[in-house]
Structures are given as structure tokens and as C-alpha cells.
Amino acid sequence: SIAKVLAAATCISSEVSGFTPSSIRPSSSSRIRAELEGVKQESDADTCNTDSKLQSRRSILHQCLTTGAALSAAQLFPSSASAALGTLPEFADTNAILQSLTIDVTDKQQYDDTIAFFTSAFDGMKIMRQRNNNGGGIKDTWLGFGPETLSTPPDFQLPVSSFAMYGGHASIHLRYDPFATAPLYKRSFGEFNNEPAPGDSIAYLQLGVPQYRISKMVETGGNVIDGYGWVNAVCPAGLPIRSIVGIRPDPIMFLAVNCQDVATSEEFYAKLGFVRQEYPYARPNQGQGQFEPPQPKKSVYVAPSPNSMGVLLLQNKKRKKAVVPNPVLRSLNVIYAPQDGENDAAISPEDLDPKFVDPSSIPVSFIPSDYLENEIKKTELAEPVSAFQPESNLQTLN
């Protein structure tokens, strides 16, 4: 099963480096942040420094990949004949999709502001799911433009229903840890926030929406960088956002990543099942007008499926300067179809922690599709909320 494969890859990488598996696997958000902050850029050869007592998570996993310990997509994912990813026809030709990204937040006000930023500034984005938001532990909120389920929702009817009622939507997962002490992103002092994103590994998360509201971005604590034709901003949690006025089946389009070397990053994602896809546009003129830019030169767009969210690999403009990790991004989350007999009930939270880190220090997690469907049932709201409300007004189905 993929769980055993990933565990084996972790063990191999630990043997190469001299670390134990428990020392590699992150046990908390603070552990991930500590490891990401400790990332050091390596030479083009990315050789392992055997004299060093401590190695970064990236160097360990990169060595795992380059020495053959990492496995190809065919080994990671079961064949389409033995496992299907839900029942949506859009995903009939794939066993995995990039379904979401997780953002770490360490301040409650920042957490609330980020929810308000997305739901009030981008037309159609709603609070889809929440967990433990009335308790004292870690709080989770999933934001999106429609159901995440990998099957057709029972209330969806062609040709009456809109895309917002169809399944297979990507999501933004906000994770607030009240026990974390180190802030990941601090807004500037004063009435308006003009603090840039922490680190430059993330260029932007691109959204293609029917309408956005710059006033709401500012009002909720976002940093609006520019807004000529399209808008570039930093959300209150520290993630860069680019929004374009357009129409997409799912407005969460892709994550743009700054790379030290695009070819190296493409090779990494290819081993995880990401292949080159046609660059997605939100407007019919496909980047030829003044309201949507064309695909950046020398960039490569990859995704597990042409119908899922993808990753845009951008060549770092300052090639000689190392890419600095953005600590707010906890992980990119790949949903995969488990093989027959794989027991999702035995999955622990540690199993969902990032198993790989790309050359730009972007963590990647793997989540079984059955586990996602069960979590949706446990955490989805009785009715998605299109504007931020106090926690007491939100109710889950279970």
C-alpha cells in the first residue's frame, strides 16, 4: 500500500542520513517550522554532508530521491484498474489529485481575519468545514468554492445546478494552533498592513473568481500590493494571493512556486505523479488581454490531473540567491486512491504529516481518499457559510 511505501521511503532516507524515522517525521507544527527554518540551500549536486550532526529535512529527503530511495508515481499510486479516485468522470483517468493546501496560523485574531479575508473578498468562497472551533485545542477551517467530495453530491442536477454545487473542489485548510508561541507572520503596525510575505518560496496562490473586493482585502488585514488588471495581495496569515476576474469550474487554480532550478523541481514532482499540463486560464482570451497575464516565461505547469489544482514552477529571478521558505505553508495535500485492503481506520495524524519536501522547501502530504470522505462527513457544515460569522453561529452536521 502507499502507506507502507511512504514509510519505507522514510526509513531508507533515515538510514542514509543516520537519523531515526521518528526524528524525521514531524510531530507538531512547531517541529515543521523548526525544520523549515533550518533548511539550508545545497550545491547543485546536493551531496550529503556526512560530517554534519544535523541535516535539514530537505537534504534528507532530497538524498532519498536522488539516490533512488524515492519511488516513481507507478510505485506510489495503484493502477487505475485496481483503485478509482471517487466516481467523478473528471478524475476517471487518475489515481491522485492535488486537492488542498494547509496554512499554519499561530494567532487567533489572524486566524479569524484570514477567514474573513477569503470569504468576504472573493465572490463564492465559503466556509465548507470546521473542526474543534468551539474547543480549546487546535482549530481547523476548510475554505472553498464548492464540495470537496470526490463523488457527485446528491443535490446536484444537470443542467440546473451550478458548478458551485458539484464535487471535486479544492480547498484552503487553515490550521490554528493555540499552543504555538512563535508567530509565523506579523502584520505591520498602523492602520494598513504593508508587510510582505515571510519568505519567497511561494510566489502566489492563483484564484480565478467572478468578482473580488479590494476594500475587503484591506479591511480584513490583507496587504494589497497592486491591482492593475488583476490583484496581488498577502492574506492576513502571510500567504501571497493573486486573483483574476474570470470563470473557472474551480476558482482555486494553482500554487505558483519560486524555484532555484525549474528542471530540478519538475523532476521532483514527476516522481510524485505530477506531469506537464496545459497552463490554465480564467478568461477566454487566455492571457492576451489586460486583465490576465500570460503564462510566465520559462515556467512549467504540472499537476496529477488536468482537472485538479496544480503547481506552477517559476524560475527564481535571483537565481544565485537561495529561495527562502515561507513558514506559513504547512503542506500541499495530495489525495490518492488506496489499494484494496488498505485500512484507513488505522491511519494516525502522524501518517498525514508531510512525507516529502520539494527543492523549494514545500512540504507534500498524502491522504487516502476514503479518509478525506470520512473527514468531510464529520466536519462539513450543515450549510456552507459565504461570509465570516462568529464561531457560535456555525454548526456541523455531526
Secondary structure as GFF3:
##gff-version 3
##sequence-region A 1 398
A	DSSP	alpha_helix	2	17	.	.	.	ID=ss1
A	DSSP	alpha_helix	21	24	.	.	.	ID=ss2
A	DSSP	alpha_helix	29	37	.	.	.	ID=ss3
A	DSSP	alpha_helix	57	66	.	.	.	ID=ss4
A	DSSP	alpha_helix	73	76	.	.	.	ID=ss5
A	DSSP	three_ten_helix	89	91	.	.	.	ID=ss6
A	DSSP	beta_strand	96	105	.	.	.	ID=ss7
A	DSSP	alpha_helix	108	121	.	.	.	ID=ss8
A	DSSP	beta_strand	126	131	.	.	.	ID=ss9
A	DSSP	beta_strand	139	144	.	.	.	ID=ss10
A	DSSP	three_ten_helix	163	165	.	.	.	ID=ss11
A	DSSP	beta_strand	171	176	.	.	.	ID=ss12
A	DSSP	beta_strand	202	209	.	.	.	ID=ss13
A	DSSP	alpha_helix	214	219	.	.	.	ID=ss14
A	DSSP	beta_strand	223	226	.	.	.	ID=ss15
A	DSSP	beta_strand	231	234	.	.	.	ID=ss16
A	DSSP	beta_strand	240	245	.	.	.	ID=ss17
A	DSSP	beta_strand	252	259	.	.	.	ID=ss18
A	DSSP	alpha_helix	262	270	.	.	.	ID=ss19
A	DSSP	beta_strand	275	276	.	.	.	ID=ss20
A	DSSP	beta_strand	300	303	.	.	.	ID=ss21
A	DSSP	beta_strand	310	315	.	.	.	ID=ss22
A	DSSP	beta_strand	329	336	.	.	.	ID=ss23
A	DSSP	three_ten_helix	344	346	.	.	.	ID=ss24
A	DSSP	three_ten_helix	349	352	.	.	.	ID=ss25
A	DSSP	beta_strand	356	357	.	.	.	ID=ss26
A	DSSP	beta_strand	363	368	.	.	.	ID=ss27
A	DSSP	alpha_helix	369	379	.	.	.	ID=ss28
A	DSSP	beta_strand	380	385	.	.	.	ID=ss29
A	DSSP	three_ten_helix	391	393	.	.	.	ID=ss30
###
